[in-house]
Amino acid sequence: MTMIDERRQLSYIAAQAADARVNVELETEGMTLNIGPQHPATHGTLRIIARLDGEQVVWAEPSAGYMHRGYEKLTEVRSFPQVTALINRIDWLGSFANEVPFILAAERLMEIEAPPRAQHIRTILFELSRIANVGLFLGDLGVQLGAITPVFLAFRDREYVLNLIEAATGGRFHPNFDRIGGLKDDLPKGWLEDTKGAMVKLRTFCDEIEDLLFGNEIFQSRTRGIGIIPKEIALQYGLSGANLRASGVDWDLRRDQSLPMAWNKADWKVWTHPDGDCFARCWVRLQEVRESTKIVEQLCDNVPAGPVMAKVPRIIKVPEGEAWVSTENPLGEMGYYVVSRGDTGPFRVKIRSASFNNISITPWLLKGVLVPDIITILASLYFILGDIDR
């Protein structure tokens, strides 16, 4: 290399270094990213407004209300039996479970209880709704991260559960089967044996999902250590259900409160996880489905004989008073605060839906994460838009 060539090379290197120093000193303008409200990566009409610095989220804010239907006001112009047809559609994937806390609140005001047989059947249908709901989550979770096979397995095996719900209630997706004082009808012949057989298939589905999805390296790298929620933060934001248990909080309303249901008649376990990340939330839900199959099997073996309806007036007028009842629904704690003035319909109803509280943590949780992790975190929180925009 000649002296002139060497000088040219040094001059070029110096110029590049000077450009680099200028680029470092210049501040780049941030970008606002709108995810939704109509976006293939969201769970419906939810909008996430994220402010980015490069690929990192500076702050994020959920914007709900795009499909708000005003169920709390609609209940005021319905009779008590008619309300169940409305609230079926709040969390539409676990519809029967929505009916139970409202009916229990009305029964508490009327100071009646459903017969033991009705309590058992209510609990079985409640857990079947949980299996159908959370089972679909386990399959859809793979789609959020780019794996399509798990969702085919989920839709395939959810059919077993929906067939059972339809056979018992006449409604496949929205049963409207619960009644003040009991249930609309008794179970059809052979239903209990069919249900026990389906639970075996659902446990096999859980094993398949665990091998196919949870044992996958890509899935683990996308979920472990991502979206960590410490126990104290989860409690401060009012999280419930699997989102709370995945942060190490041993809390489940099925076990921790006394209701006229049959959960205490079965032997089952509440699972928790210490990590509080996306993987933990998904893992806890997988165990939840397994435990629900055990609850259903045990209750099917011990359904007491007797009627499925208590004696109630033909035209129901709930006495004046107030009642609050919440249950451990598939998405977390769901409760109804019912105010009656002695009429055929409620005077006021306040609905505490699980998804609305669970997404309250998103501004805290999404701060500082990378853009690809936004969808992973939202998927792991698992919310239904009807449960937010009730």
DABEL-V742352 format. One record per residue. N is the residue number from 1. RES is the residue in one letter. PHI is phi in degrees with one decimal (999 if undefined). Layout:
N RES PHI
N RES PHI
This chain:
1 M 999
2 T -75.0
3 M -61.2
4 I -65.6
5 D -63.2
6 E -65.6
7 R -65.4
8 R -61.9
9 Q -64.7
10 L -63.4
11 S -63.6
12 Y -64.4
13 I -63.7
14 A -63.7
15 A -65.7
16 Q -63.9
17 A -63.7
18 A -64.5
19 D -61.6
20 A -63.1
21 R -63.7
22 V -64.2
23 N -64.7
24 V -65.5
25 E -74.8
26 L -74.1
27 E -89.9
28 T -87.8
29 E -77.7
30 G -71.0
31 M -131.7
32 T -99.3
33 L -110.2
34 N -99.7
35 I -103.6
36 G 96.8
37 P -77.0
38 Q -115.8
39 H -143.5
40 P -63.2
41 A -96.1
42 T -103.1
43 H -89.4
44 G 136.1
45 T -88.6
46 L -108.4
47 R -113.3
48 I -111.1
49 I -99.2
50 A -118.9
51 R -98.3
52 L -111.7
53 D -119.6
54 G 71.1
55 E -103.7
56 Q -104.7
57 V -81.1
58 V -82.8
59 W -154.2
60 A -144.3
61 E -141.1
62 P -79.7
63 S -121.8
64 A -101.6
65 G 101.7
66 Y -72.2
67 M -128.2
68 H -63.3
69 R -118.8
70 G 66.2
71 Y -61.1
72 E -62.3
73 K -78.3
74 L -63.1
75 T -64.1
76 E -72.0
77 V -115.1
78 R -125.5
79 S -76.5
80 F -58.0
81 P -64.4
82 Q -75.9
83 V -64.8
84 T -61.4
85 A -65.3
86 L -75.0
87 I -73.5
88 N -51.2
89 R -95.2
90 I -71.4
91 D -100.2
92 W -70.2
93 L -84.5
94 G -128.8
95 S -62.1
96 F -62.4
97 A -62.3
98 N -66.3
99 E -71.1
100 V -62.1
101 P -63.0
102 F -66.9
103 I -63.1
104 L -63.3
105 A -65.3
106 A -65.3
107 E -65.2
108 R -63.8
109 L -66.4
110 M -86.4
111 E 57.9
112 I -129.3
113 E -132.0
114 A -68.5
115 P -60.5
116 P -54.8
117 R -64.3
118 A -64.6
119 Q -63.1
120 H -64.1
121 I -66.8
122 R -55.9
123 T -66.3
124 I -61.9
125 L -66.0
126 F -60.6
127 E -72.3
128 L -64.3
129 S -62.9
130 R -63.2
131 I -63.9
132 A -62.2
133 N -71.0
134 V -72.2
135 G -60.7
136 L -67.5
137 F -57.4
138 L -61.3
139 G -76.9
140 D -66.8
141 L -56.9
142 G -63.5
143 V -61.2
144 Q -59.7
145 L -105.1
146 G 102.5
147 A -107.0
148 I -96.3
149 T -60.8
150 P -56.6
151 V -69.8
152 F -65.0
153 L -65.0
154 A -65.8
155 F -65.5
156 R -62.4
157 D -83.2
158 R -65.9
159 E -59.8
160 Y -59.7
161 V -71.8
162 L -64.1
163 N -61.6
164 L -68.1
165 I -62.8
166 E -67.0
167 A -64.0
168 A -84.4
169 T -110.9
170 G 87.5
171 G -118.4
172 R -78.9
173 F -110.1
174 H -128.8
175 P -64.6
176 N 49.7
177 F -110.1
178 D -75.9
179 R -134.0
180 I -64.8
181 G 102.0
182 G 156.4
183 L -129.1
184 K -65.0
185 D -143.3
186 D -85.9
187 L -77.5
188 P -71.8
189 K -64.0
190 G 84.4
191 W -66.3
192 L -63.9
193 E -67.0
194 D -61.4
195 T -66.2
196 K -62.1
197 G -65.0
198 A -66.9
199 M -65.3
200 V -64.3
201 K -65.1
202 L -68.9
203 R -69.4
204 T -63.4
205 F -59.8
206 C -61.3
207 D -64.2
208 E -63.7
209 I -65.2
210 E -64.4
211 D -72.1
212 L -74.4
213 L -105.4
214 F -68.8
215 G -88.6
216 N -82.7
217 E -60.7
218 I -65.0
219 F -60.1
220 Q -66.7
221 S -68.5
222 R -85.2
223 T -120.6
224 R -74.1
225 G 76.6
226 I -105.2
227 G 62.6
228 I -74.4
229 I -116.9
230 P -63.6
231 K -55.6
232 E -65.0
233 I -67.8
234 A -59.8
235 L -69.5
236 Q -63.2
237 Y -88.2
238 G 72.4
239 L -68.3
240 S -148.2
241 G 67.7
242 A -63.9
243 N -61.7
244 L -80.7
245 R -66.2
246 A -70.7
247 S -97.7
248 G 91.2
249 V -93.2
250 D -85.2
251 W -146.4
252 D -149.7
253 L -64.7
254 R -61.9
255 R -97.7
256 D -94.5
257 Q -139.3
258 S -100.3
259 L -131.4
260 P -73.8
261 M -128.3
262 A -115.3
263 W -62.8
264 N -76.3
265 K -92.0
266 A -124.2
267 D -102.1
268 W -151.4
269 K -127.2
270 V -95.4
271 W -95.4
272 T -130.0
273 H -142.2
274 P -80.7
275 D -78.9
276 G 70.7
277 D -100.6
278 C -60.2
279 F -61.5
280 A -61.9
281 R -64.2
282 C -70.7
283 W -64.4
284 V -62.4
285 R -68.1
286 L -60.8
287 Q -66.4
288 E -62.8
289 V -64.4
290 R -61.1
291 E -65.8
292 S -63.9
293 T -63.8
294 K -68.3
295 I -60.1
296 V -62.1
297 E -59.6
298 Q -65.4
299 L -69.8
300 C -64.0
301 D -79.6
302 N -132.7
303 V -73.6
304 P -71.7
305 A -78.7
306 G 123.8
307 P -75.6
308 V -110.9
309 M -136.9
310 A -79.4
311 K -79.6
312 V -131.5
313 P -61.0
314 R -63.8
315 I -107.5
316 I -84.8
317 K -121.4
318 V -81.0
319 P -58.3
320 E -63.8
321 G 158.1
322 E -133.5
323 A -147.2
324 W -123.3
325 V -136.5
326 S -130.2
327 T -133.2
328 E -84.9
329 N -79.2
330 P -54.2
331 L -95.5
332 G 133.5
333 E -71.3
334 M -124.5
335 G -135.7
336 Y -128.1
337 Y -103.3
338 V -108.3
339 V -114.5
340 S -119.9
341 R -114.5
342 G 84.2
343 D -98.8
344 T -76.9
345 G -130.9
346 P -69.6
347 F -79.6
348 R -144.0
349 V -137.9
350 K -111.7
351 I -106.3
352 R -101.1
353 S -91.6
354 A -66.2
355 S -63.2
356 F -60.1
357 N -73.0
358 N -67.8
359 I -83.5
360 S -62.9
361 I -86.2
362 T -59.1
363 P -59.8
364 W -73.4
365 L -74.6
366 L -84.8
367 K -66.3
368 G 90.6
369 V -85.0
370 L -87.6
371 V -55.8
372 P -61.9
373 D -79.1
374 I -59.3
375 I -66.8
376 T -59.8
377 I -66.8
378 L -60.6
379 A -64.1
380 S -70.1
381 L -69.2
382 Y 53.8
383 F -130.7
384 I -114.0
385 L -65.0
386 G -65.1
387 D -77.1
388 I -90.9
389 D -90.9
390 R -77.3
